[in-house]
C-alpha cells in the first residue's frame, strides 16, 4: 500500500455536516412511523423515521436508526418489540404528528396492539411487527435490528416520500 492509500484508510476527511445532510437529502425515502409499547410505564411510543431499511430476507430482518438524544430512545431500548408502519401519501399529518414533540402524539389517535404488543396504526400501506434482535452503536444514533415476526399490507395506495427536506408524491400516469 502506498502512502496515499494508507493515509486514506487511517484518517477521515473533514465533511461539513450541512453539506453531508443536504447530500443525504437527495436520496428519496419512504416514511414510516415506528412504534413500541414501553414496558416501564405501559404506554405507546413512536416516532417518524425515514431511516428504515430491509437488512436480510433469510432470516427476515429490518433495521432503523434513532438519534441518541431522542426522547423515546429509552422506550425503544427497553421494549422487546417494535412495529414499522409504512405511511401512504395521505398520511402527511400523521408523519408531522410523530416528528414533532412527544407530548400528545397519541391523544385521540386510534391504534391497536399487534401480536408483539407494539401499536399498529390504521390505514397503513404495510406493517412489520418485529422482535428486537440487536442494538448497535452508530455515531450519534443507535441502530435497531428487528426480526420480522408478522407483516400485513392493510391497503393499496401510493407511498409518502421524503426528498430534499420535503414531502413528495409519485407522479401519476
trRosetta pair geometry for C-beta under 8 A, 3 or more apart (Angstrom, degrees):
i j d omega theta_ij theta_ji phi_ij phi_ji
1 5 4.6 -120 -169 89 94 126
1 6 5.2 117 126 -59 118 86
1 9 7.8 -33 -173 7 151 138
2 5 5.3 93 56 13 70 101
2 6 7.0 -133 102 -5 34 94
3 6 5.5 -58 -145 39 33 113
3 7 6.1 35 157 -22 68 104
4 7 5.8 -51 -147 33 29 111
4 8 6.5 28 154 -20 62 107
5 8 5.7 -57 -151 35 32 112
5 9 6.5 23 156 -15 66 108
6 9 6.1 -62 -149 37 30 104
6 10 6.4 3 163 0 66 116
7 10 6.5 -77 -145 47 26 96
7 11 6.0 -23 177 22 68 116
8 11 7.2 -77 -125 52 18 80
12 15 7.9 -69 157 -5 100 98
15 19 6.9 -130 179 76 77 106
15 20 5.0 72 147 -66 118 119
16 19 4.1 67 76 14 107 111
16 20 6.6 -176 86 -15 52 86
17 20 5.5 -55 -145 36 31 116
17 21 6.3 31 158 -19 66 105
18 21 5.8 -53 -147 37 30 110
18 22 6.3 31 153 -18 64 107
19 22 5.6 -55 -146 39 32 113
19 23 6.2 32 155 -19 66 106
20 23 5.9 -56 -149 36 28 109
20 24 6.4 27 153 -17 63 107
21 24 5.8 -55 -148 37 31 111
21 25 6.4 38 151 -27 63 106
22 25 5.5 -53 -152 29 31 118
22 26 7.4 39 150 -27 59 96
22 164 7.9 28 -156 -134 67 77
23 26 5.9 -46 -165 16 39 114
24 27 6.0 -50 -173 22 50 110
25 163 7.0 104 169 -175 74 41
25 164 4.7 93 145 -107 111 39
25 165 5.6 -4 -148 -33 142 76
26 163 7.4 39 -139 -163 29 84
26 164 6.3 39 -86 -72 53 89
27 163 8.0 -144 92 -120 25 77
28 161 5.5 2 -174 -178 107 117
28 162 7.0 158 -154 77 58 46
28 163 4.3 -18 -102 -85 84 110
28 168 6.7 -66 -132 55 115 142
29 50 4.0 103 105 -180 137 113
29 52 8.0 132 179 45 119 77
29 161 7.0 152 79 -156 33 69
29 162 5.3 -19 64 58 86 97
29 163 7.7 160 20 -71 60 64
30 50 6.8 169 82 -135 40 82
30 52 7.4 -61 79 64 97 113
30 86 6.3 -6 153 -151 135 98
30 87 7.4 166 172 51 88 80
30 159 4.9 -60 -123 179 103 141
30 160 7.1 93 -159 73 66 60
30 161 6.3 -52 -99 -103 46 63
30 162 7.7 68 164 13 6 86
31 48 6.4 -11 -173 -168 104 99
31 49 7.6 150 -158 80 59 36
31 50 5.4 -43 -102 -84 63 90
31 86 7.9 121 83 -157 47 54
31 87 4.7 -29 91 44 94 127
31 91 7.6 -165 91 93 119 115
31 95 5.2 5 151 -114 146 130
31 159 7.5 150 28 172 73 95
31 160 4.7 -48 39 96 120 106
31 161 7.1 -171 -14 -105 95 15
31 162 5.4 98 -66 -26 105 110
31 167 7.9 -38 -25 -115 148 89
32 48 7.3 152 84 -156 45 52
32 49 5.2 -26 69 68 94 85
32 50 7.2 148 19 -91 78 38
32 52 4.8 33 14 -12 144 153
32 64 7.6 -106 74 -103 139 136
32 84 5.1 -21 -169 -169 144 88
32 85 6.0 138 -166 70 78 51
32 86 5.5 -39 -102 -97 88 50
32 87 6.4 -169 -101 -7 29 89
33 46 5.4 40 168 166 96 127
33 47 7.1 -178 -151 91 67 23
33 48 5.6 -37 -98 -94 73 57
33 49 7.4 129 -114 18 24 78
33 85 4.6 -18 61 63 86 113
33 87 6.6 84 -13 -56 89 107
33 94 6.5 -81 -42 148 142 105
33 95 7.1 -140 -61 -101 99 53
33 98 4.7 104 -126 30 111 172
33 121 6.1 40 70 -7 133 149
34 46 6.1 176 87 -148 43 80
34 47 6.1 -15 55 59 88 73
34 49 5.1 5 -5 15 116 132
34 52 7.0 170 -63 -80 119 119
34 64 5.6 -157 -78 83 159 175
34 66 7.9 -118 78 -75 143 112
34 76 7.9 33 127 -105 117 130
34 82 5.9 16 178 169 96 125
34 83 7.1 171 -154 85 53 47
34 84 5.4 -17 -105 -104 81 66
34 85 7.3 -170 -81 21 31 76
35 44 6.3 -14 -167 -171 112 100
35 45 6.7 153 -154 84 62 48
35 46 3.8 -24 -98 -90 75 116
35 82 6.5 159 81 -162 41 76
35 83 4.9 -13 60 57 94 95
35 85 6.5 35 -3 -11 112 115
35 111 7.7 -164 -151 -160 168 151
35 118 5.3 134 103 177 89 95
35 119 4.3 -86 155 61 148 93
35 120 7.5 -161 59 -71 143 30
35 121 7.2 146 -27 -30 146 97
36 44 7.6 157 86 -155 37 57
36 45 5.4 -16 63 63 81 97
36 46 7.1 160 17 -76 58 67
36 72 8.0 143 41 172 108 113
36 75 5.8 158 81 139 120 99
36 76 5.4 147 7 -101 153 64
36 79 3.8 -148 179 5 132 176
36 81 6.7 158 -132 92 89 55
36 82 4.5 -48 -77 -104 97 81
36 83 7.4 167 -77 15 48 71
36 118 5.2 -49 -117 -119 42 100
36 119 7.7 -22 37 17 5 84
37 42 6.8 0 173 -152 101 48
37 43 7.4 175 -156 89 64 22
37 44 5.8 -41 -103 -98 66 58
37 45 7.4 152 -108 17 18 81
37 79 6.3 129 62 -120 51 121
37 81 7.7 12 31 70 91 95
37 113 6.9 20 -60 -124 141 105
37 117 4.6 -87 28 141 143 99
37 118 5.7 -141 -10 -98 87 42
37 119 6.6 126 -64 -28 85 80
38 41 5.4 14 101 44 120 81
38 42 6.9 -100 81 -43 72 11
38 43 5.3 -3 43 58 112 72
38 44 7.6 164 4 -119 83 7
38 45 5.2 69 -39 -16 105 125
38 74 7.8 42 -132 108 120 83
38 75 3.8 -68 -92 -136 108 101
38 78 6.1 53 -152 75 73 127
38 79 6.3 -82 -102 -61 40 102
39 42 7.0 21 -144 -75 30 59
39 78 5.4 -138 40 143 97 110
39 79 6.2 155 -14 -97 93 56
39 80 7.5 46 -39 -6 136 88
40 74 7.7 -14 2 138 150 109
40 75 7.3 -113 25 -108 111 68
40 78 5.6 -9 -29 154 103 170
43 75 8.0 -76 78 -122 87 134
43 106 7.7 -166 180 23 95 161
44 106 5.4 128 72 -100 116 147
44 111 6.8 91 -117 78 168 151
44 119 4.4 39 -135 -35 129 140
45 72 4.7 155 175 -143 121 115
45 75 4.0 59 23 123 169 162
45 76 7.1 -126 102 -50 132 74
45 79 7.8 -148 48 -38 120 139
45 102 7.8 -8 -142 -151 86 120
46 72 7.0 -122 26 -146 8 165
46 98 5.5 -52 117 -138 99 125
46 105 6.7 -163 62 139 91 145
46 106 7.9 112 26 -70 109 97
46 119 6.7 -83 -49 62 130 125
47 66 7.0 108 58 -126 147 105
47 70 6.5 -27 -79 -164 164 136
47 72 5.5 -165 -38 43 116 146
47 98 5.5 156 -148 165 26 98
47 99 7.3 83 -169 -96 73 41
48 95 5.0 86 -124 -161 137 66
48 96 7.7 25 -47 -63 157 13
48 98 4.2 133 -42 96 84 99
48 99 4.0 -36 35 -66 138 82
49 52 5.5 102 114 -38 112 96
49 64 5.4 44 147 -161 158 127
49 65 7.8 162 -153 60 125 54
49 66 7.4 -62 -97 -86 132 75
50 162 5.0 -85 -87 45 153 141
51 64 5.4 102 101 -161 84 71
51 65 4.3 -74 146 43 143 89
51 66 7.8 -173 73 -60 137 43
51 141 7.6 -120 172 -152 166 157
52 62 6.7 3 -171 173 88 116
52 63 7.4 169 -148 90 47 46
52 64 4.7 -17 -96 -94 68 100
52 84 5.8 122 -139 -143 143 134
53 62 6.8 168 88 -161 41 74
53 63 5.5 -14 61 61 88 87
53 64 7.5 154 17 -82 67 52
54 57 7.6 24 173 -65 124 68
54 61 7.6 105 -173 88 59 58
54 62 5.7 -54 -112 -107 43 77
55 61 4.1 -58 73 107 115 101
55 62 5.8 167 4 -115 96 18
55 63 4.9 80 -56 -15 126 104
55 145 6.4 -7 -8 -136 173 98
56 59 6.0 49 109 67 124 51
56 60 6.8 -168 95 -128 76 16
56 61 4.1 37 39 35 100 107
57 60 6.3 -8 -160 -95 34 64
59 147 6.0 -16 134 -133 129 104
60 147 6.6 93 81 -165 71 63
60 148 4.0 -65 124 47 118 111
61 133 6.8 -51 -125 18 110 153
61 145 5.9 -2 -172 -175 116 97
61 146 6.8 155 -153 80 65 41
61 147 5.9 -38 -97 -98 73 55
61 148 7.1 -154 -87 -6 20 85
62 84 6.5 -77 119 -12 156 154
62 128 5.9 52 3 138 156 161
62 130 6.3 -103 48 -88 109 147
62 145 7.6 163 84 -154 38 53
62 146 5.4 -18 62 63 84 93
62 148 6.1 72 -7 -54 106 103
63 143 5.9 5 -175 -179 121 94
63 144 6.3 161 -152 83 67 52
63 145 5.0 -26 -96 -100 96 63
63 146 7.1 161 -90 16 42 73
64 84 7.1 166 -43 -97 134 117
64 143 7.6 176 90 -151 31 57
64 144 5.5 -9 60 57 77 102
64 146 7.9 5 10 2 92 114
65 138 5.7 -85 -128 80 124 152
65 141 4.1 32 174 160 114 142
65 142 6.8 163 -153 78 69 37
65 143 5.0 -31 -97 -98 87 67
65 144 7.3 169 -95 14 32 75
66 70 5.3 -83 173 27 95 151
66 72 7.4 -97 -164 86 137 92
66 73 5.7 162 128 -103 124 82
66 76 6.1 109 9 54 170 161
66 141 6.1 140 68 -159 30 89
66 142 5.5 -21 61 57 87 88
66 144 6.7 31 0 -12 109 115
67 70 4.4 120 67 -36 89 96
67 73 7.3 -101 87 -68 57 119
67 140 6.4 -10 -143 137 76 91
67 141 5.6 -57 -95 -102 37 76
68 73 6.6 47 -152 -102 31 162
68 140 5.5 -111 11 -177 112 56
68 141 6.4 -137 -31 -100 77 21
68 142 6.3 108 -85 -26 71 89
69 73 7.7 140 84 -19 5 138
69 140 7.8 -22 -4 180 96 99
70 73 4.6 122 71 -43 90 92
71 102 4.8 -111 84 -19 141 147
72 75 5.0 -49 -167 37 72 118
72 76 6.1 67 138 -19 87 101
72 102 6.3 164 -50 -109 97 135
73 76 6.0 -64 -153 40 33 106
73 77 6.2 31 153 -19 70 109
73 142 6.7 106 -148 22 111 132
74 77 5.6 -56 -145 38 32 112
74 78 6.2 25 158 -15 67 109
75 78 6.0 -61 -148 40 28 106
75 79 6.1 28 156 -25 66 110
76 79 5.7 -49 -135 33 32 111
76 82 6.5 20 -135 -81 92 132
76 132 7.9 139 175 -89 75 141
76 142 8.0 160 98 85 124 130
76 144 6.4 -80 163 -75 123 150
77 135 6.5 44 -119 -103 77 171
77 142 7.4 -6 -79 123 101 168
79 82 6.2 98 109 -65 135 80
79 118 7.3 83 178 -89 140 97
79 132 6.8 121 103 -20 76 135
80 116 7.8 -143 96 -174 83 105
80 131 6.4 -16 150 -151 83 80
80 132 5.8 -135 -167 31 37 105
81 116 3.5 -150 165 168 157 128
81 117 6.1 113 62 50 132 91
81 118 5.1 -127 119 -34 98 112
81 129 7.0 8 179 180 119 80
81 130 6.3 163 -158 90 72 51
81 131 5.2 -43 -100 -105 85 51
81 132 6.3 -137 -84 -12 27 82
81 146 7.7 89 -147 -140 53 121
81 149 7.9 -41 -133 12 119 136
82 116 7.6 -41 20 110 15 146
82 118 5.2 120 -150 -113 24 151
82 130 5.5 -15 64 65 74 102
82 132 6.4 70 -2 -63 99 93
82 144 7.0 39 16 145 152 148
82 146 6.0 -106 51 -88 101 151
83 114 5.5 126 -83 6 138 147
83 116 6.9 171 -60 56 91 122
83 118 3.8 169 -17 116 98 127
83 119 6.5 -138 40 72 134 44
83 120 5.6 -105 171 -83 165 70
83 127 6.0 -4 -177 -172 109 99
83 128 6.6 161 -157 81 58 52
83 129 5.2 -20 -104 -103 91 63
83 130 6.9 163 -93 18 36 79
84 126 8.0 1 106 109 94 89
84 127 6.8 163 82 -153 57 48
84 128 4.3 6 47 49 105 103
84 130 6.9 41 -9 -7 98 122
84 146 7.9 173 -27 60 112 147
85 120 6.7 147 -87 -149 111 55
85 121 4.6 52 -146 32 161 110
85 124 4.7 -116 -166 -101 84 147
85 127 5.5 -4 -106 -108 62 89
86 124 5.6 107 57 179 61 104
86 125 4.5 -72 103 63 108 98
86 126 4.2 23 28 52 134 83
86 127 7.0 -139 12 -69 82 43
86 128 8.0 68 -29 -7 101 92
86 159 7.0 -54 166 -121 103 103
87 91 3.9 -133 -161 80 104 144
87 94 6.4 -175 -120 82 121 119
87 95 5.8 35 -121 -65 173 103
87 124 6.8 -64 -88 -130 35 80
87 125 7.0 18 101 5 12 105
87 159 7.0 87 89 -159 63 70
87 160 4.4 -32 113 29 110 124
88 91 5.3 106 56 -10 62 109
88 123 6.8 -89 18 148 128 91
88 124 7.0 177 -21 -148 93 34
88 125 5.0 137 -71 -48 85 100
88 155 7.1 -35 -59 87 147 118
88 157 4.2 11 -138 110 129 141
88 158 6.5 93 -162 71 82 48
88 159 6.5 -95 -124 -114 42 33
88 160 6.2 77 119 -26 18 90
89 92 7.6 0 175 -39 47 92
89 157 6.7 -144 18 159 90 108
89 158 4.6 10 -20 89 127 98
89 159 6.5 80 -52 106 77 18
89 160 5.1 152 -102 -76 38 67
89 161 8.0 -11 -98 -1 86 76
89 169 5.2 65 -138 -123 129 102
89 170 7.5 -105 -72 20 135 85
90 157 7.5 -76 10 -171 102 145
90 160 7.9 -122 24 -66 26 107
91 94 4.3 -45 -170 41 89 119
91 95 5.8 98 127 -28 87 91
91 123 7.5 167 -77 109 111 112
91 124 8.0 35 -70 -106 155 62
91 160 5.4 -105 61 -29 93 143
92 95 5.6 -52 -150 34 33 115
92 96 6.5 31 153 -16 65 105
92 160 6.2 173 -72 -131 66 135
92 167 5.5 -4 -116 -101 112 169
93 96 5.7 -55 -148 38 32 110
93 97 6.2 39 151 -27 65 105
94 97 5.4 -48 -146 30 33 118
94 98 6.6 14 161 -4 65 106
94 121 7.0 114 -164 177 143 152
95 98 6.5 -70 -151 45 26 96
95 99 6.0 22 154 -20 65 116
95 160 6.2 -144 -45 130 143 156
95 167 7.4 132 73 -89 156 121
96 99 5.5 -61 -138 39 31 111
96 100 6.3 34 162 -29 66 107
97 100 6.3 -60 -156 25 23 110
97 105 5.9 122 155 -142 91 74
97 109 7.8 143 149 -83 153 135
98 105 5.9 75 -101 -151 61 125
100 105 7.5 172 70 -90 88 92
101 104 7.6 42 96 40 94 97
102 105 5.8 -51 -161 -19 47 122
104 107 4.6 -31 -157 -1 71 126
105 109 7.4 -26 141 -7 58 149
106 109 5.2 -106 -157 40 47 120
106 111 7.6 -66 -142 10 97 132
109 121 7.6 -40 169 -123 115 97
110 121 8.0 105 93 -148 67 60
110 122 5.6 2 101 -5 112 128
111 119 4.4 19 154 -168 143 108
111 120 6.2 156 -168 71 87 42
111 121 5.4 -43 -108 -94 99 53
111 122 7.1 -141 -101 -20 48 79
112 119 7.3 137 72 -149 26 62
112 120 5.4 -25 67 58 77 98
112 122 7.8 77 0 -63 96 85
113 117 5.4 -21 -168 -144 114 41
113 118 7.3 128 -152 62 66 22
113 119 6.4 -50 -97 -93 52 50
113 120 7.3 98 -165 10 8 89
114 117 6.9 -46 64 23 67 15
114 118 5.3 -15 39 64 113 75
114 119 7.3 110 -6 -174 89 4
114 120 4.6 99 -58 -37 100 116
114 127 7.3 -165 -92 150 140 132
114 129 4.5 -156 143 -102 147 131
114 150 7.0 -175 175 73 118 130
115 129 5.6 94 47 143 94 163
115 149 6.7 -128 88 111 127 123
115 150 5.4 85 28 5 136 152
116 129 4.8 170 0 180 117 107
116 130 7.1 -31 -37 60 169 29
116 131 6.6 -160 -122 -74 131 69
116 149 6.4 123 -62 50 114 140
116 150 7.7 -164 -25 27 98 112
118 129 6.3 170 50 -135 118 83
118 130 7.8 7 8 45 158 65
120 124 7.5 -106 -176 7 83 136
120 127 5.5 38 -139 -154 107 156
120 129 7.5 -42 -75 -76 113 104
120 152 8.0 36 -151 44 142 133
121 124 5.8 98 81 -49 89 113
121 127 7.9 177 44 -97 69 122
122 154 7.5 -148 -161 154 51 165
123 154 6.6 -133 -118 107 13 135
123 155 6.1 -10 -153 7 53 144
124 127 5.2 91 84 -56 146 94
124 154 5.5 83 60 33 70 123
124 155 7.3 147 78 29 31 97
125 153 6.8 -21 160 -150 52 77
125 154 7.6 -134 -130 51 6 80
125 155 6.5 -77 -104 72 43 78
125 156 7.8 37 -133 -150 80 18
125 157 5.7 -117 -95 61 97 99
125 159 6.2 -50 -17 -91 168 76
126 151 6.6 -4 -174 -174 98 102
126 152 7.0 167 -154 89 53 49
126 153 5.0 -20 -101 -103 77 73
126 154 7.8 179 -94 14 25 74
127 151 6.6 169 86 -151 55 56
127 152 4.9 1 51 54 101 92
127 153 7.9 -168 19 -76 69 32
127 154 6.8 42 -5 -17 112 107
128 146 7.6 123 132 102 116 130
128 148 5.1 -66 -163 -120 105 107
128 150 7.8 156 -158 86 41 51
128 151 5.2 -11 -104 -104 64 93
129 148 7.2 95 67 -155 48 63
129 149 5.4 -63 102 62 92 94
129 150 4.3 5 47 58 119 94
129 151 7.1 -158 19 -74 73 44
130 146 3.0 49 161 158 139 131
130 147 6.0 146 -156 66 81 37
130 148 5.4 -44 -94 -92 85 47
130 149 6.4 154 -113 4 28 86
131 146 6.3 152 68 -158 33 82
131 147 5.0 -15 56 55 92 97
131 149 5.7 73 -17 -39 96 123
132 135 6.9 2 -179 -50 120 93
132 144 6.1 -62 -130 -164 100 103
132 145 7.4 98 -161 75 59 52
132 146 5.6 -48 -97 -99 43 84
133 145 4.7 -61 65 106 104 97
133 146 6.0 158 2 -118 90 23
133 147 5.0 96 -55 -28 119 93
134 144 7.7 164 89 -154 51 41
134 145 4.4 11 54 45 90 118
135 142 5.6 2 -176 172 102 114
135 143 7.0 152 -160 78 50 51
135 144 5.5 -13 -106 -102 79 66
135 145 7.5 -153 -73 19 34 76
136 142 7.1 153 74 -167 41 64
136 143 4.3 -20 62 61 96 106
136 145 7.1 49 -7 -17 105 108
137 142 6.8 -45 -110 -116 37 66
137 143 7.5 -6 74 16 11 94
138 141 4.5 -33 87 79 107 91
138 142 6.3 141 27 -123 96 15
138 143 4.4 88 -29 -31 137 105
148 151 5.8 5 -179 -50 125 106
158 169 6.7 60 128 -163 137 85
158 170 5.0 -136 -158 34 125 118
159 170 7.1 77 48 -25 76 116
160 167 6.2 -43 -171 -147 95 108
160 169 7.6 -36 -123 -94 50 72
161 167 6.9 112 72 -165 54 58
161 168 4.3 -50 88 72 107 90
161 169 6.7 171 29 -83 104 24
161 170 7.0 108 -14 -47 135 72
162 165 7.9 21 -177 -101 91 7
162 166 7.3 165 -149 83 63 25
162 167 6.3 -43 -97 -101 61 48
162 168 7.0 152 -106 17 11 90
163 166 6.7 -34 71 64 62 71
163 168 4.6 2 25 -9 114 140
